[in-house]
Amino acid sequence: MSGRLYVIGTGPGNPAQMTPEALAAVADATEFFGYGPYLDRLSLRPDQIRQASDNREELDRAKTALERAVAGVNVCVVSGGDPGVFAMAAAVCEAIDNGPSEWRDVDLVVAPGITAMLAVAARIGAPLGHDFCAISLSDNLKPWDVIENRLRLVAEAGLVIALYNPISKARPWQLGKAFEILRDVLPAEVPVIFGRAAGRPDERMAVARLAEAEASSADMATCVIIGSAETRVIARETKPDLVYTPRFIKDAAR
């Protein structure tokens, strides 16, 4: 009899933003697989085993977890944020799709979590109040020309855009290029939100106009949200400004 394979997200990093369903999965599992900093967010018992690996080893991690589940162990694969958003749930499903037949019989439970764009949006107001999309700027798993094309199309469609994996030491130029592409389509005053480490002690939120947005304002802990032409900034004297996208689009074609 096989064990159960949980795939969970820890949320953005604030313990209060981890869901009860994910906490229940942690309590039930015996072995844990994930990127070290994500595993560090869990308070494990002495009888629970952690298997940390590099953040670029997702598929190997998924295969090992499936092997342990087939062996009868209750295992937990740990992501940050939501496990289904640019995270481990897809890697586990990919491994099942291309793996041995017994992996398809594993009891798989994916517990949803709070992804970075939702945490950042909540901190700043409601920039995702109307239609939006999420795009990863990492070209490790897809060609850069695909990313460029998607950026242009969603900007032309009027969607708010949440950018994941905006910049890193190995990919220092992609966010700047993305801003160039979006400036060709969107008004200069469109707000750009740089939301770093939402909910954690080192949280940092900043808002800039697209015309002045600088890639240096982001790092890999940052989720960048680019508004649409409809997105508004509410200036406040004693509190941080609010950013929101209205629920109604005026003069829309019908």
Secondary structure as UniProt FT lines:
FT   STRAND          4..9
FT   HELIX           15..17
FT   HELIX           20..28
FT   STRAND          31..35
FT   HELIX           36..39
FT   TURN            40..41
FT   TURN            46..47
FT   STRAND          49..53
FT   TURN            55..56
FT   HELIX           58..70
FT   TURN            71..72
FT   STRAND          75..79
FT   TURN            83..84
FT   HELIX           88..98
FT   HELIX           101..105
FT   STRAND          107..110
FT   HELIX           116..124
FT   STRAND          125..126
FT   TURN            127..128
FT   STRAND          132..136
FT   HELIX           144..156
FT   TURN            157..158
FT   STRAND          160..164
FT   HELIX           174..183
FT   TURN            184..185
FT   TURN            188..189
FT   STRAND          191..196
FT   TURN            198..199
FT   TURN            201..202
FT   STRAND          204..209
FT   TURN            210..212
FT   HELIX           215..217
FT   TURN            220..221
FT   STRAND          222..226
FT   TURN            229..230
FT   STRAND          232..234
FT   STRAND          242..244
FT   TURN            250..251
//
